[in-house]
Amino acid sequence: KVGLKMNVPQKQLQAVVDCLPSERSPTIASLANQEWVAVETVIGEAVVRELIPKLKSLGAEGIVEYPLNKIVH
């Protein structure tokens, strides 16, 4: 698994959330610019390569993929 975070236009939020696999549900946080939100999720490493182009096409910016040391359930 890897972590994935990005900034998403508010108007595209539902489309982005609908295409994101996640452990439970992605974390969504408000940004200073109310037209954008930050989205963070944990997903399988195998799907990231195919997912990032789709996220970009939906308007996501500043996409960061990062390794995870441990996931505690």
N, C-alpha and C positions, 0 to 999 in steps of 0.2 A: 504494500500500500504506500501511497504518497499523499502529501498534502497539496492542495491546489487552491490558490487564492487569486482574486481578480477584482477589478472595478467594472461595474455593469451599469448602463443607463437604466434608470428606474422603469422606463417604458418597455424595456426588454427583459425585465427581471423574471417574469413568469416563464418566458420561453427558455431562458437560461436554466432556471431551476428544473424545468421539465426534462431537460436533456442531461442533467447531472446525476449520475449514480452517486449514492452517498451511504455512509454507515447508517444513519438515521434520517437526518435532514440537514441541508447546508446551513451554515451560520450566515446571517445577513445582518449587516450593520450599516447605519446611516453614515453618510459622509458630510463634510461641511457644505458641499454643493448638493443641495437637496434633489437635484436631477440625477444623481448617481448613488449607488450603494456598493458596499464591499461584500463579496461573497467568498466564503471559505468552505471547503469540503475535504473529505478523505475518500480517495478512490483507488481502485486497482491500477497498478503501474502499467499494465498491459493496455488499458484503454486510453491513456493520456494522449498518445500520438494522434489517434483518430479524433479525439474530442477537442483538442485545442483549435484546429481550423474551424470547426463548427462554432465554438465559442466566439472566435474572432469575427465570424460572419454575422453573429448576433449582436456585435458591438462591444464585446468584452475587451478591456484594455489592461495593461499592466499585469498580465497573467504570470504568476509565479508558481513553479512546481518545486516542491522541496521534499527531501527524504524524511522519513519518520524513524525514530529510534525504537519506539515502543508504542503499542496501543493497548490500553488497559480497558477491559469491558466490565 
